[in-house]
Amino acid sequence: MDSIKTYLEEHKDRFVDELKELLKIPSISADANYKEDMLKAAEAVKQSLLDAGCDTAEVAPTPGHPVVYAEKIINEDLPTVLVYGHYDVQPPDPLDLWNSPPFEPVVQKTDIHPEGAIFARGACDDKGQMYMHVKAMEYMTRNDELPCNVKFMIEGEEEVGSEHLDWYIKENKEKLQNDVILISDTGMISKDTPSITTGLRGLSYVEVEVIGANRDLHSGLYGGAVANPLNVLSEMISKLTDDNNHITIPGFYDNVENLTEEERSKMAEAPFSIEEYKEKLDIKDVHGEEGYSTLERGSIRPTLDVNGMWGGYIGEGAKTVLPSKAYAKISMRLVPNQDHKEITELFTKHFESLAPDSVRVKVKPHHGGYPYVTPIDTIGYQAASAAYEETFGKTPIPQRSGGSIPIVSLFEKELDSKIILMGFGLDTDAIHSPNEHFGIWNYLKGIETIPWFYKHFTEMSKK
């Protein structure tokens, strides 16, 4: 596989250009106005997989957005790798905070990426990382380096909770059979310190509505005499955590996995500078649950955050009004042993109990997912570790992530497969935020590393 570096050097400009074309498609799964763009993105992914050497590829319909499935089976007796990714992206809002239009990808140099980074919505999450696998496949097929069977399952609903992937998997269990599932939708510690994600947090996502009077009211005539839903909502949210940033929902922590001191000590060995962390985010200090480090707060501890809050008048100038309704979107990241359905029920009961009689409350559950932890003694993990050693020259660090991929636990349950999370993004890539980007170095490094995983996994499976 010495030819991989030569192949990358010869084709890197094309690889970047192809990714930029995919990033131009606004495949926003959360917004029904982009349904046609979702189909356009799915067709583009299908064609790219055929061009990369897959024997068959299809855009498979689901009750929601379609799944792109492709495969290349070279020998039924060889192991099979199932690659999962997603072509849908987060909404780009707020647009005024982007330095360039979110669906007009540009390459810009930064301190972290002196060789350049692609700025666009979906650059890292997950079109860029998904496309690494497509280009790795191209290299392996064109250079006769594909050592095993490959299947691709690229969905269009990850950013809205993978609502219909469960249905698709159950309908296609036989077709999706595999020996390991490979995903690149996570990150690594740094360009100098590779890491493999060994744990993901689960998720409970809800929308709340606080309802006051039957119409908006004049704040002069009614202020102080009638409940203001925005004020009440703010007070209710403030009661969801205490002074130690501990979540106050009764029963919320009952099943939380508590790591041993030895496990926490090993986590602390990962290179991390609190001063660099604060500098990158332009904050004076960190914030979080008392008794835990910043790394722990962002990975092994559950959280509750307001993701959006609105109501009343937000236009230019002033309008003295008491809004009739106020809204908020709230997410809770969960850790092993927490059930997102149970947590949603606990939240609903507690939130409703916080409401005064002067308002009514509605809680609307959105999507959720279970936490996931993968062992590091499997062939899949060992093959991934060996692959990073080939291209980085050092052993990757196992690391738990604070993010969520809701469908991962379902993969293991329905397909009886272990999941390997080989991410190449960085925590500075601004995923889900304005100015999302993906370093060209990271993109090419992923394409270089992935074929080594196939080689080592196939060889280890034979032993």
FENWO-V182529 format. One record per backbone hydrogen bond with DSSP energy under -1.0 kcal/mol. NH is the residue of the N-H (numbers start at 0). CO is the residue of the C=O. E is the energy in kcal/mol with one decimal. If there is no record, write none. Layout:
BEGIN
nh:NH co:CO e:E
nh:NH co:CO e:E
END
This chain:
BEGIN
nh:3 co:0 e:-1.5
nh:6 co:2 e:-2.6
nh:7 co:3 e:-2.5
nh:8 co:4 e:-2.2
nh:9 co:5 e:-2.1
nh:10 co:6 e:-1.7
nh:11 co:7 e:-1.6
nh:14 co:10 e:-2.6
nh:15 co:11 e:-2.2
nh:16 co:12 e:-2.4
nh:17 co:13 e:-2.8
nh:18 co:14 e:-1.8
nh:19 co:15 e:-2.3
nh:20 co:16 e:-1.9
nh:21 co:17 e:-1.7
nh:22 co:18 e:-2.3
nh:24 co:21 e:-1.3
nh:26 co:24 e:-2.2
nh:27 co:25 e:-2.1
nh:30 co:27 e:-1.1
nh:33 co:30 e:-2.0
nh:34 co:31 e:-1.4
nh:37 co:33 e:-2.1
nh:38 co:34 e:-1.8
nh:39 co:35 e:-2.2
nh:40 co:36 e:-2.5
nh:41 co:37 e:-2.3
nh:42 co:38 e:-2.4
nh:43 co:39 e:-2.0
nh:44 co:40 e:-2.4
nh:45 co:41 e:-2.5
nh:46 co:42 e:-2.4
nh:47 co:43 e:-2.0
nh:48 co:44 e:-2.0
nh:49 co:45 e:-1.9
nh:50 co:46 e:-2.7
nh:51 co:47 e:-1.4
nh:52 co:49 e:-1.3
nh:53 co:48 e:-2.3
nh:54 co:70 e:-1.6
nh:55 co:70 e:-1.5
nh:57 co:68 e:-2.7
nh:59 co:66 e:-3.3
nh:66 co:59 e:-2.6
nh:67 co:153 e:-3.2
nh:68 co:57 e:-2.4
nh:69 co:151 e:-1.7
nh:70 co:55 e:-2.0
nh:71 co:149 e:-2.7
nh:77 co:74 e:-2.0
nh:80 co:148 e:-2.4
nh:81 co:179 e:-2.6
nh:82 co:150 e:-3.5
nh:83 co:181 e:-2.3
nh:84 co:152 e:-1.5
nh:86 co:154 e:-2.7
nh:88 co:26 e:-2.6
nh:96 co:93 e:-1.5
nh:97 co:94 e:-1.6
nh:103 co:100 e:-1.8
nh:105 co:118 e:-1.5
nh:107 co:116 e:-2.3
nh:109 co:112 e:-1.7
nh:115 co:112 e:-1.8
nh:116 co:107 e:-2.2
nh:117 co:437 e:-2.6
nh:118 co:105 e:-3.3
nh:119 co:435 e:-1.8
nh:120 co:101 e:-2.6
nh:122 co:119 e:-1.8
nh:127 co:121 e:-1.3
nh:129 co:125 e:-3.2
nh:130 co:126 e:-2.6
nh:134 co:130 e:-2.3
nh:135 co:131 e:-2.3
nh:136 co:132 e:-2.1
nh:137 co:133 e:-2.0
nh:138 co:134 e:-2.3
nh:139 co:135 e:-2.3
nh:140 co:136 e:-2.5
nh:141 co:137 e:-2.4
nh:142 co:138 e:-1.4
nh:144 co:139 e:-3.3
nh:148 co:78 e:-2.3
nh:149 co:71 e:-2.2
nh:150 co:80 e:-2.7
nh:151 co:69 e:-3.3
nh:152 co:82 e:-3.0
nh:153 co:67 e:-2.8
nh:154 co:84 e:-2.4
nh:159 co:156 e:-1.4
nh:160 co:157 e:-1.6
nh:161 co:156 e:-3.4
nh:164 co:161 e:-1.0
nh:167 co:163 e:-2.0
nh:168 co:164 e:-2.9
nh:169 co:165 e:-2.3
nh:170 co:166 e:-1.8
nh:171 co:167 e:-1.1
nh:175 co:171 e:-1.9
nh:176 co:173 e:-1.2
nh:178 co:79 e:-2.9
nh:179 co:79 e:-1.1
nh:180 co:417 e:-2.4
nh:181 co:81 e:-2.7
nh:182 co:419 e:-2.7
nh:187 co:424 e:-2.8
nh:189 co:192 e:-1.6
nh:195 co:396 e:-1.8
nh:196 co:420 e:-1.4
nh:197 co:398 e:-2.2
nh:199 co:371 e:-3.0
nh:200 co:402 e:-2.3
nh:201 co:333 e:-2.2
nh:202 co:368 e:-2.4
nh:203 co:331 e:-2.1
nh:204 co:366 e:-1.6
nh:205 co:329 e:-2.9
nh:206 co:363 e:-2.5
nh:207 co:327 e:-3.1
nh:208 co:361 e:-2.5
nh:209 co:325 e:-2.9
nh:210 co:359 e:-3.1
nh:211 co:323 e:-3.2
nh:216 co:321 e:-2.3
nh:218 co:319 e:-1.2
nh:221 co:217 e:-2.5
nh:224 co:221 e:-2.3
nh:225 co:221 e:-1.6
nh:231 co:227 e:-2.6
nh:232 co:228 e:-2.8
nh:233 co:229 e:-2.2
nh:234 co:230 e:-2.1
nh:235 co:231 e:-2.7
nh:236 co:232 e:-2.6
nh:237 co:233 e:-2.0
nh:239 co:236 e:-1.8
nh:241 co:245 e:-1.8
nh:244 co:241 e:-2.0
nh:247 co:239 e:-2.4
nh:251 co:248 e:-2.2
nh:255 co:252 e:-1.3
nh:256 co:335 e:-1.3
nh:263 co:259 e:-2.4
nh:264 co:260 e:-2.2
nh:265 co:261 e:-1.9
nh:266 co:262 e:-1.9
nh:267 co:263 e:-1.8
nh:268 co:265 e:-1.1
nh:269 co:266 e:-1.6
nh:276 co:272 e:-2.3
nh:277 co:273 e:-2.2
nh:278 co:274 e:-2.3
nh:279 co:275 e:-2.6
nh:280 co:276 e:-1.4
nh:282 co:277 e:-2.1
nh:289 co:243 e:-2.4
nh:291 co:288 e:-1.2
nh:296 co:292 e:-2.8
nh:297 co:293 e:-1.6
nh:298 co:295 e:-1.6
nh:299 co:295 e:-1.5
nh:300 co:295 e:-1.1
nh:302 co:332 e:-2.0
nh:304 co:330 e:-2.8
nh:306 co:328 e:-3.2
nh:307 co:328 e:-1.2
nh:309 co:326 e:-2.1
nh:320 co:318 e:-1.3
nh:321 co:216 e:-3.3
nh:325 co:209 e:-2.1
nh:326 co:309 e:-3.0
nh:327 co:207 e:-1.8
nh:328 co:307 e:-2.6
nh:329 co:205 e:-2.9
nh:330 co:304 e:-2.6
nh:331 co:203 e:-2.7
nh:333 co:201 e:-2.2
nh:337 co:334 e:-2.1
nh:342 co:338 e:-2.6
nh:343 co:339 e:-2.1
nh:344 co:340 e:-1.8
nh:345 co:341 e:-2.5
nh:346 co:342 e:-2.8
nh:347 co:343 e:-2.4
nh:348 co:344 e:-2.3
nh:349 co:345 e:-2.2
nh:350 co:346 e:-3.2
nh:351 co:347 e:-2.2
nh:352 co:348 e:-1.4
nh:353 co:349 e:-1.0
nh:358 co:355 e:-1.6
nh:359 co:210 e:-2.3
nh:361 co:208 e:-2.4
nh:363 co:206 e:-3.5
nh:365 co:204 e:-3.3
nh:368 co:202 e:-2.3
nh:371 co:199 e:-2.3
nh:373 co:197 e:-2.8
nh:381 co:377 e:-2.3
nh:382 co:378 e:-2.6
nh:383 co:379 e:-2.1
nh:384 co:380 e:-2.8
nh:385 co:381 e:-2.2
nh:386 co:382 e:-2.0
nh:387 co:383 e:-2.2
nh:388 co:384 e:-1.9
nh:389 co:385 e:-1.6
nh:390 co:386 e:-1.5
nh:391 co:387 e:-3.3
nh:392 co:388 e:-1.0
nh:396 co:193 e:-2.1
nh:398 co:195 e:-2.6
nh:400 co:198 e:-3.2
nh:407 co:404 e:-2.3
nh:410 co:406 e:-1.7
nh:411 co:407 e:-1.4
nh:412 co:408 e:-1.8
nh:413 co:409 e:-3.2
nh:414 co:410 e:-2.6
nh:419 co:180 e:-2.9
nh:421 co:182 e:-2.2
nh:424 co:185 e:-1.3
nh:428 co:425 e:-1.9
nh:432 co:429 e:-1.7
nh:436 co:428 e:-2.4
nh:437 co:117 e:-1.4
nh:439 co:115 e:-2.4
nh:442 co:438 e:-2.5
nh:443 co:439 e:-2.6
nh:444 co:440 e:-2.3
nh:445 co:441 e:-2.3
nh:446 co:442 e:-1.7
nh:447 co:443 e:-2.0
nh:448 co:444 e:-2.1
nh:449 co:445 e:-2.4
nh:452 co:448 e:-1.2
nh:453 co:449 e:-1.6
nh:454 co:450 e:-2.1
nh:455 co:451 e:-2.7
nh:456 co:452 e:-3.0
nh:457 co:453 e:-2.3
nh:458 co:454 e:-2.1
nh:459 co:455 e:-2.9
nh:460 co:456 e:-1.9
END
